[in-house]
Amino acid sequence: MDLPLGLEGALETGNVVLFLGSGIGHYMINADGETMPDGAGLAERLASALKLDISDTSSLAKVAQLAEIRVGRVRTVRAIKELFAGYEPNDDIRWLFSMTWKAIYTTNYDDYIERCYRTSSDNMQNPVVMTTNSEVRSWLPTHEVPLVHLHGALETSPAGDNLLLTQKDYATHRSQREMLFNLFRTEYPDTPILYVGYSNEDTNWAEVTTELRAQFSPGVPPKSYRLAPSTPELDRELLAHDGIETIDGTVSDLRAAVVSRFGDLRVQPGSLDKLKAQVPSQLHAVFEAQPAPLARLLVSWEYVNQADFSETPNTRSFHNGNRPNWGVIGAGINFERDIEKPIVDDLLDFYTSPEKGLRVATVLGSAGYGVSTLLRAVSAWYVRAHASTVLLLKAGAEISDGDVEFAVKNLPGPVIFVVDNAADHLPALNDAKSLLRTIESPAYLLLGERLNEWRGSHPKLGGVEFQIDPLSDLEIDRLLTSLENASALGKLAELTPELRFSAVKTRNQQELLVTMREVTEGKSFDAIIEDEFRGLQNEHAADIYALVCAFSRVRALARDLLISDALQLDHGTMYRVMNDYLEGTVIWETVDYSRGIDGLRARHQIIADIVWDRCLDQVRRERTLIGAMKALNLTHGVDAKAFEKFTRDDVAVDSLQTIDAKTRFFEEATRKDPGSPFVKQHYARMLRRERKLDLALAQIESAIATAGGHRSLHHTRGVILRDLAIDAESREVARRWLTQSEAAFETAIRMNPRDEYGYQSLAELYLDWAGKVENPREAVDYLTKAQETVVRGLDKAVVLEGLYIVESKIQRVLGDTPARITALRTALEESPTSGIVRFMLGNALRFDKQTAEAVTVLHDGLEMYPDDPRIATSYAHALREAGRGFGESVAAMRLATTTGLRDPLFVATFGGMLALNGELEEAASVWQSAKQRGFSPVDQKRPVYKPLLDGVPTKVSGVVSAASPTFAFIETETVGDVFCPGFRIGGRRLTKGQQVEFELAFNPLGPTVLNLL
């Protein structure tokens, strides 16, 4: 065989993309010496195995479609796996994968390529496997080769969900194939192609070449070569016209030709020296020993110990809302927050502790409170102490168990992992926590997040929380000093120091970012941002800024080439416009330096929100959002993350003006990822908000049919069915919907009994039905069911706040009308031993000020159920409302401590009443035990017992025994030391020895200040 000169040069440098078809199966041999079937052969054998009559076709897609109809997909896929079993690659095919390739694309389902790499000890590359339904992962060109299964892979999809197998699959998954070919166009625009294993009559061959031509149109694909045993002259000429040169021969012939020309050709895929130049010098020894895993780690994590603290500070950009660079931190331009030292002390305590283990700390603050800056500042404090390794997760990067394990085993420990926007990474953080505990490696997870995002995600990571409060007086002083030193006082410069302080303090309940811009520029923050947008003198610049803000407001990065595709701008124009008009307005982030992928973001999410809400009209929003959705390429991890954010962002979707626009958005999303149940789920949620309940139900049932093992899908179905039940005019139809909704919620509860949402939603279903029916007795029956569901949830769930809210709604509804109290009395007469009915009637009577009867009803209930904490708590409150002493209430609650001490409401109330009864030692024991109960941070801190004196909050006086900007303790004569959180202090300067008066409350951890007076 004579190698074409172009292919010879490409093979010599490892600059070839390899495409493999089913004909490669001729090099796979079983124990009987038989070769693996090609597409037509597989169709024939599949039909035989499943006893299908296919005498008139040899199309695998048609046969598979028929098989799926007759025997189901699972059995069809299992039969294909069995037909592939028992084959091993011969020496020629193993040689093929010992060569260096830029990438390998295949339309085959089996894993023979992976096996060749796994069983060879001297490969130059390791494959990074990608399939049509998974996002493309980062790879290192120095050691790795992307292996793209265009039609899915049996190894990564045992059930065959992701295989392009049937005719229907080929139709519905076309957009995902387009994305993978688009990846080829962007990564290898000039790289020659070698096709092996494709007949010119192969439908997959036709598909591959057609897609490549479409991607490169109006240009042409790179020079291509096709290896085939024989090719008719007509086909040869047609292929040559399309830029595909035919090489007659087999893989054996190719091997012989390459060996004859080059000998044992071993091409180093990339330059280690070039990669080493990007590795911090402190890690060079690790790089010499394990270059690939370290390089992969540094793609996602920044090594803070050698961050460039001397770089030019981005001071102006920082003051305008951007994250600070390390130069800002190094120069101290960011002012010190009160909470910094407590966090650093916690880190150093962990570092010096003889038993380190795993520790999790979360820094929380409202939007614009400076969480990102604080994380960087704390990281810098720690590395200045010359302690251990600090790794900061880069913007747009993902957390992988492999990186975490490599870091803790190979870098100086214990490793501090710093993760901003932590709610975006909760599943990966949970996995990392489990991994670190399994391998027993000490580590510290320092997380940061917006307070509302964190609470809304219901994390289960545990650990300690540090909350950033509004600016204290000391912080205002430091902020003004920082601005003055940076000559950034703006409009404040002409004011006296006292007036500067006053200007900031009047706004210190706002976001720090907003405060800084407003007081220094003398007008509202929204107006500043709007003026900036309106002042852009180039329409392309405005479009780019709008698109970047669409991504930034959902905390995603906009890939640079995606922007050019979405706005239909050539790359040169796009870069020129950004350089001329948007410097400092949009910020570049490196997503993957090894592959040269960059993304853009706005300076801050608040700024992106303002641009989106105030600067864009409905038409522009719709054009921007749908254009972004169309341009997303899910083979890029950064795009896949944005896709998930967009489809789950109800606010963005609802900002589209018409139902037609919203529908087009989700139809485009469904085309992008037709197999995703969660796209369909959010499509259903949008339709529900638009009150298109029948369409919503169809979408969520389609999602469940795709992946019924996800609890959230059944929960969404239950919510839609609940709406149908409540809205239905026909009572019979409504009851059918009610029954189905009830079953959906029960399914969700069975799938995760520890999750509160199922109980909460089921209780709300019963509550809504009670409000719908006209019969008071039926209403009471369903209110009783609602309360029973709440009690179930309080016993099983972890986070209880939502259940308490539903319970309070039940109590309000019960007290709304005398008819319901009458119905409850009737229910009690019929079921005098029902604890739930007694609890509900007792609370309804309390609400209606019928205190004496409430005491009797609840007393009898407690007599029957002395270990019921709900009855005991309500009875204790009723006794107090009847004018009885704390002693009687405490005695009643003691009966239920066995189960009650697992309930944060009971603990707060019982401990508080003990303290107010003078039993401080036992109260302290109760509060101490609560710390071991695993109550959620929200339940721990919520002041649930607010004792009243003559109907008004109890006021207590005391002396400040300890004070800091973030908290204080107040010593009292009645209940001991009372904790005062920083947000209750506000802008005051509390000092030790100061006399204060406050309203008292109790949470499960002890007495707390409700309000400083």
Helices and strands as residue ranges (DSSP letters): H 5-13, E 17-20, G 22-27, E 28-29, H 39-49, H 60-71, H 73-84, E 88-89, H 91-96, E 103-106, H 112-118, E 126-131, E 144-149, H 167-172, H 174-187, E 193-196, H 203-216, E 224-228, H 233-241, E 244-248, H 251-262, H 272-276, G 281-283, H 284-289, H 291-300, E 301-303, G 304-306, H 315-319, H 326-331, H 340-352, E 358-365, H 371-384, E 390-393, H 401-410, E 415-419, G 422-425, H 426-439, E 443-450, H 451-457, E 464-467, H 473-485, G 490-494, H 497-505, H 512-521, H 525-534, H 539-552, E 558-559, H 560-567, H 571-581, E 586-592, E 597-602, H 605-610, I 611-615, H 618-631, H 637-648, H 650-654, H 659-672, H 677-689, H 693-706, H 711-727, H 731-751, H 756-772, H 776-796, H 801-814, H 818-830, H 835-847, H 851-864, H 869-881, H 886-894, H 897-900, H 904-916, H 920-930, H 937-941, E 948-949, E 952-953, E 955-963, E 967-972, E 976-981, H 982-985, E 995-1003, E 1006-1012
